[in-house]
Amino acid sequence: MTRDHQFAGLRASELYCPRCRTARPVRERLLLVLPRGELHEYRCAVCGESLGTRTVTVPVSLQTAPVPPPGMGPGSRRRRPSPGRLQ
């Protein structure tokens, strides 16, 4: 097992905040959903200062399989009514 693999799922619970001048609990917020993964931002839970970012990568198998919107996938029984047709 490589060292990078050991820390792949690491999430920060506290980080040093330069505004508060001490380690503070952080809140993780989703910033962007990118083709290669998701970009999250860490903010100080006390003052709201941005303390850093983290990119969560998506496995290749999930990147190539787009998910259809609800009701539009195969086997879906929902259909739009045609114009002029009463139900």
Secondary structure, DSSP 8 states (H G I E B T S, - for coil): --HHHHTTT---SEEEETTTTEEEEEEEEEEEEETTEEEEEEEETTT--EEEEEEEE--HHHHSS----TT-STT-------TT---
